[in-house]
Amino acid sequence: MTKDYWKNIRQKIDWPVFLCSGGVLVAFVLFSFFKVDAVSNFVNKGFDLSIHYFGAYWQFLMMATFVVGAVIAGSKYGKVRLGDAKKPEMTYFKWVAVILTTGLGAGGVFWAAAEPMYYFLDVPPMHKGIAGSTDEAIGPALAQSYMSWGFTAWSVYGAISSIILIYAHKHKGMPLKPRTLLYPILKERILTSKWGTAADVFCIIGAAAGTIGPIGFLGLQVSYGLSSIFGIPDTFSTQLSVIVILTGVVLVSTLTGIEKGIQFLSKLNVNLVVVIAAFLLLFGPGLFIINSFMSSYGTYISEFINISTFRGDEAWLGGWLLFFFGWFIGFGPLVALFVARISNGRKIREIFVVVAVIAPIITNFWFTVLGGTGIFYELNNAGSVSGPLEEGGLPSAIIAIAEQMPLGAIMPSVFLILTTLFVVTTVDSMSYSISMAVTGDGNPPKIIRVFWAVVMATIATILIKIGGGGIGALQSFVVIAAIPVSILLLPVVWYAPKVAKVLAIEQGIVKEEKEIVEADAIDSEMEVKSQL
């Protein structure tokens, strides 16, 4: 590599953003190394305060994002084609696969198996009068897991924020960074504004912390699984080996780019999920899965408002619904960046339907396949899943469920492989998004993407070695980072429809003179606010 190459790399990096975001992560590791208990206590207090003061706001933000997106997509503005491509750059299946696997991550296996079971054993408080571990608990249990990974949660992954990102990037020449969400307010000043730098830093910290956590948990969980299945010692050496292998796969995928690596892994993930789901429907409790999905989705839809706005038990909300909402928000802008990057040439309606409708429905059905299968086995053999879950936590649930499936001798290994592939895809996608955030380049240099992938894996390894809840504290830290990120996402709800209207006029979808006058007023309003 020549001097000019490295000079070009240095010039592309936004050093204040890079140093601030990286510095916070390094500081977290250093403090954890010397005072892990103090760090855990500090994060736990911050977590509780976040839930207490921002929980209701997050519930409102999720709902508003979904509703506004649905209105835009269902209107004539849904026909607007975003970006400068006349047709999409990626086939529909590949596009959906990449979005789905990026958003699901490690939750695609461990939470899919364990979360419905937790709700089945201890029914959420908004469903009063229903005893746990009964047939009546099935619907509320699955419906609650649908809400955690449902329409409103997925909607923050670019269902409407991608409108602003693609518009500002492709039409106005702004960088592909989280700060670009502020373009309707700050206009070109986002390039030098301290608010823009702060937005980038907080979004990178949230996404990086949210990616490091799953890497660490994957090391712990796969090590546990290898010990349970093959008798391999569950030690730090095994955990380190798992992370090294994961990092190696990520690096291969990173060096081959979106067009090959990420697309290939995403298609592999989705195809494997389809095969497993079909296998269980045909040879497992297929009728139970289908019946449970239909009836539970009825509960989810009919109780949608009640479940999504429930405020009756803050402690429960913090441990479950708002914990997941905080995670989705923390990841939101970086996933939206990635969605925007791969959605050039797509219509607004397409993006909303895939991100906020198709992805959550597929996710919910997959949760029914795994979680519903676990509930089926628990109903027929009490303690067969709940016992291991209470003793060993998340990784033990999927192992206990898989061992009772047809071909139970090999299914635990299949799910360990599937989990690894999900996490690899997430790490790959997030290292790509973080690299975009520090360079503003839609095709960031491979060396920067490799750097972030290695750094996140290294931090996860250090936190595992430290022990004492370092990984868990980092998971909770994502929820704290969701506070500033959620503030960044609020203006999107207001400005996304306005940007959609401007684009609709430009593309001739709206031709009435009245609409043109309104569009001019929108531009004037944005210009005035940018001068304030």
N, C-alpha and C positions, 0 to 999 in steps of 0.2 A: 504494500500500500504506500503510495507516494505522499510527499508532504502536502501536495495540493488536495489530496483526498482528506487528510486529517484537518486541513484548514477549512475545507468545505463543511466537514462535520461540526467543527467548533462554531462556525458561523450560523449553522442551522439551529443549534441548541439555544433555547431561552434560558440563560444561565440563572437569573433570579428564581425562576420557577423550578428549575432542576435542583438547585442547591437548597432551596427552602423545603421542597417536598422530600427530597432525599435526606436532608438534615433531620427532619422530624422523625422519619423512620429509623434512622441510625440512632438518634437520641432515645427513642423508645427501646431499642435493643440494648443500648448501653445501660439505661436505667434498670431494665429488666435483669440484666446480668448482675448488677450489684444489689438491687432492692426489688426483687420480683414481687414480694408480698405488698410492698408499698405501692408499686405500680398497679397491681391488681385492685387494691383498695381504692386508689385514686380513680381508676377507670370505672369501677363499679359505682362509685358515687356520681361520677359524670353521667354514667348510663342512666341511673335512677332519675337524675335531674332532667335529662333529655326527654325521658318518657313522660315525666310529670308535667313539664312545661310545653312540650312540643307534640305530644302524642295526638291530641285532638286536631292540631293543625295538620299533621301528617295524614290523618284520616280524611280531612277535608281536601288536602292537596291531591291525594290519590283519586278520590271521587271526582273532583273537578277536572283533572287531567283526562280521565276516561270519558266523562260526559262531553267535554268540549271537543275531544277528538272524534267522538261518535257523531256529534252534530256536524262537524266539518266534513267528515267522510261521507255522511249521508246526504249532504247538500251538493249543489253544483260545483262547489270548490273542491270536492273530492276528485274531480276529473283532472285537476292540475297535475301536470307532469313536472317533477322536480329535477333540477340539474340541467346540464347541457347536452345530455345524450338523447338521441331520438328513440332509442330503445334500451331496455335494461342490459347491463354489462354481464349479468350472471343469470343462469337459467333459474326458473322458479323454484325447482326442488332444491338446488344447491343453496339458493338464497334463504329459503325457509329453514333448511337444515343448519346453516351457519348461525342464524338468529336464535334458533331453538336451543342448540347446544351451548352457545355462548351464554344465554340467559339462565339455563338450568344449572350448569356446573355440577359440583359435587352433590347438590340437592337432588339430582336426577336419580340417585340410588339410595343414599343413606337416609335423607329426609323423606323420600318417597315411601320408604319402607317403615320408618319409625314414627313419623308425625301422626298419620291416621291412627296408629296403634295407641299412642299417648292419649289422643282425644277419645278413643274408644274406651280406654280403661278409666279415664277421668273426664267425663263429659264437660265441655266448655260451659262457663256459668250462664251464658245467654240462653242456653237450652235447659231451662229449669224443669225439675221433676223427672228427669230421665236418668236412670241408674246406669252406671258404667258396666261394661262387659255383658251387655244384653243385646238382643236383636234391635231394640229401639234405639240403641246408641250408635248403630252403624251410620244412619243418615246424617246426624249431627257431626259425627267424627269426620266423615269424608267431606261434608260440606264446609267444615271449618278449614280443612287443609286446602280445599279449592279456593277459599278466600285468601289464604296466605300466599298462594301462588296463582292468583286469578286475574280477572280482567283489569282491576284497578292497579294491582301490583305491577303487572307487565307493562301497563300503559306508560310508565315513566321511562321505559327503555327505548324511547325515541318515537312513540306513537304520534306525538305532535312536536316535540323538540327538534326532530329531524327536519321539519319544515323550515325552521329558522336557520338551522345549521347549513343545510344544503343551499338555501337561498343566499345567505350571507357569503358562503364560500364560493359557490359557482357563479353567482350574479354580481357580487360586490367585491370579490377578490380577498375576502377575509380569511385568516388562517383556520384550519380545521382544529380548533381548540375549544375547551369548555367556555372560555370567555366570549366566544362568538355568540353564545346564547344571549348576551347583553347587547348585541348589535342594534336591535330596534331602539334601545335607550341611549347608548353611547355613540353609535355610529362608528366612524373611523378612530375615535378616541380609544376604542378597546385595545388598539395596538400598543398604546403606551400607558394606559390607565393602571393605577395601582389596584383598582377594583378588578380589573381583568387578570392581573397577576394573582391576586388572592383567590379568584374563582378557579383558576388553573390549579393552584397549589392544593386547595381543599379537595377538589375533585380527584386529583391524582392520589392524594393521601387516602381518601375513602376507598378508591378502587384498588390501590396497591395493598392496603391492609386487608381488604376483603378477598384478595387473591392469595395473599400470603397465608391467611388462616386456613383455607381449604388445602393448600399444599401441605401444611403441617399436619392437619387432621388426616389427610390421605396417608401420610407416612405412618401415623399412629394406627389408623384403621386397617390399612392393608397389612401392616405388621401383625396386628391382632388376628386378622383373618388367616394369614399364613401360619400363625401359631396354632389356631383352632383346627385348620384343615390338614396341614402337613407336619405339624409339630416343630416347625422352625422357631427357635427362641425369639420371643418378643422383646428384643433389646434395641438399644440405640443403633447398633450396627445394622440391624435389619431395617430400621426406620430410615437410616441414612441411605442405604442401598436403594430403597423404594424411591426416595426423592431424587437420587442421582439418575436412576433409570428414567423417571418422569422428566427430569430436566433434559436428558439426552434426546428424548422423543420430541420435546418442545423445541429444542435447538434445530433439529432436522426439519421440523415443520416451519419454524421461523425462517430458515434460510431458503426455503422453497416458496415462501410468500403466500398471500391469500389465494391466489389462483390455483395453487397446487396443495400446499400443506394444510391450511385451515379448511379448505373445501373438502379435501380428501378425508380428514379426520371427522369433520361434521357429517359427511355422508355415511362414513363407517359407523359412527355413533347411532344415527337415526336408523340405519338398516338393521343394526344389531338390536335396537329397541323394538323395532317392528317384528323381527323374528322371535324375540323372547315373548312379546305380547301375544303373538299368534300362537306360539307353542302353549302358553298357559291357558289361552282361551279354548284351545282344542283338547289339551290333555290335562289341564289343571281344573280349578273351579270356575270354568268359563261362564256358566249360567249365573253363578253367584256374582261374578265380576260385572257382567252386563246389567243384571238387575240392580245391583248396588249403585252402579254409575247412574243409571236412569233415575232411580228414586232419590239418590243423594243430590243429583244435579237439580232435581225439582225443589229440594230443600234449599239448596244454594240460591237458586233464582228467586224463589218465593220469600226467602228470608234475607235477601241481598242487602237491603237497606239496614235492617236490624243488626246483622252481623258486622257490616262494615263500619257502622257508627256506634257500636256498643262502647259504653264508657263506665259500666257498672263495677268493674273490678280492675283497678289500675295495676295491681301486682300481677294478675294473670295476663293482662294485656302486654306488660313489659316483658314477661317471660315468653310470650308467644306471638300474637298478631303484630304488635308494634315492633318487636324484635325483627320480624321478617320485613315489615314495611321499611324500617330503618335501613336494612340491608339493601333493599331494592332502590331506595333513594340514594344511598351512598354510592352504589354502582351506576345509578341512572345516567348521568352525563357522559361517562366514558363508554358505556354500552351504546348510548345514543350516537356518540361520535362514530363508533364502529358501524352502526346501522346506517348512518348517513354516508359513510365511506363506501358501503357496498350497495347503496340504493339509488345511485345516480341513474336517472331515466325512469324511475318508478313513479307511479301516481300516488297522490296523497292517500287515496282510498285504499290502494294496495298495501301501503306501509301500515296504516292503522289496522286494517283487517288482520294482517299477518301478525303484527306485534301484539295487539291488544285483544284479539279474538281467537285466531287459530292457534297461536303459541300457547295461551293459557288453557284452551280446551284440550289440546294434545297433552299438555302437562298434567291436567286434572285426570284425564283418562289413564295416563301412565301411573299416577299416584294410586288410582283405583286398582290397577293391575297388581302393583306391588303391595300397597297398604291393604287393599281389599283381600288379597290372597292371605296376608298375615292375619287379618281379622277372621277369615274363614277357618284357618288352622287353629286359631286361639279359641273360637267358638266350639270346635270339635274336640279340642284337647287343651283344656284350660292350663295355662302356665307354659305351654310349649314355645310361645313367643314372648309373653310378658315377663316370664322368669329371666331369660337371658337379657332382655332389654333393661330390666331393673338392675341387673348385676353388672352388665358390661357396656350399657349405653348404646349409642347409634350403631356402631359396627356389628354388635352382636345380634341386632334385630334382623338385619338382612341375611346374616349367616344362618340364624335359626329358621327363617322363612325359607331360604333357598334349600336347606337340607331336607325339608319336608315336601319340596316340589318333585314332580316326576324327574327322573335322572338326577336325584338329589346328590349323588356322589360328585357330579361335576358342576352343578349349578352355582355353588358358592364361588368357585374359581371364575366362572363366567361373569358373575356380578363384580368381582374384584377387578377384572379386566375392564368391564364397562365403566366402573367408577373412575379408574385411572384415565381412560380415554376422555371422559367428560371433563375431568380436571385439567388434563393436558390441553384440550381445546380452549377452556376458559383462560388458562395461563397464556396461551399463545395469543388469543384475541386481546386480552388485557395488556400484554406487553406491547402489542401493536398500537392499541389505543393510547396508552401512556406515552409511547414514543411520538405519536401524533400530537399529543398535548404539549410536549416539550419542544417540538420542532414546528408545528403547524403544517407539516407536510403530509399529504394524503398517502404518500408512499415513503415513510420514514426509512432512513438508512438501516440496513440489516444489523450493523454493529450496535446501534442504539437499542434495537429490539432484543438482541442477544443479551446486551448488558442488563436490561430490566428483568428479563427472564431469569438470568443467573442471580441477580441481586435478590429477587423475591424468594427464590429457592434457598439461597444462602441464609437469609433472615429466618425463614421457616425452620431450617435445620438448627440454627443457633437457639431459637426459642424452644425447640424440642429438647435440646441438650440442657438448657437452663432448667426446664421443668417448672413446677410450682404454679402452673396456670398461665404462663406467658402467652401461649397460643390462644387460650380462652379470653384473656384480657384484650388481645388484639382483635378478636372477633367482636367483643363489646365496643371496642374503640371505633369500629365502623359506624355504629349507631350514633356515637357522639359526633363523628365527622358528618353525619347526615344533616345536622342542624344547619350549617352554612350552605350545604348543597341544596337543601330543601328551599332555602330563601332564594337561591339562584333560579330554581325551577318555577317559582311562583309567577314571575312576569311572562313566562312562556305561555301560560294559560290565557293571558290577555292578548299577547301579540301574535301568537300563531294564527288565529283567524284573520287578523289584519294582513299579515304577510300572504296568507292564502288568497285573500281577495285581490291584493295587488297583482299576484301572479296570474290569477284568473282573468284579469283585465288584459294583462300583457299577452296572454295566449288566446284571447278572443272568446273565452268561455262566457264572459260577462261583457255585453256590448251596450247596455242601456246607458244613456247619458247620465242618468241619476247615479248609477253605480260608479261611473268615472269620476264624477264630482266627489263622491264619498271617498274614493281611492286617493284623490288629490288631497283631501282633508286628512287622510291617514298619514300620508307622507309629510304633510305640514306639521301634524301633531308630533310625529317622530322627530322632525327636525327641530321643533321648538324644545322638546324635552332633552334633546342631545346638547342644547346650548345652556341648559340650566346647570 
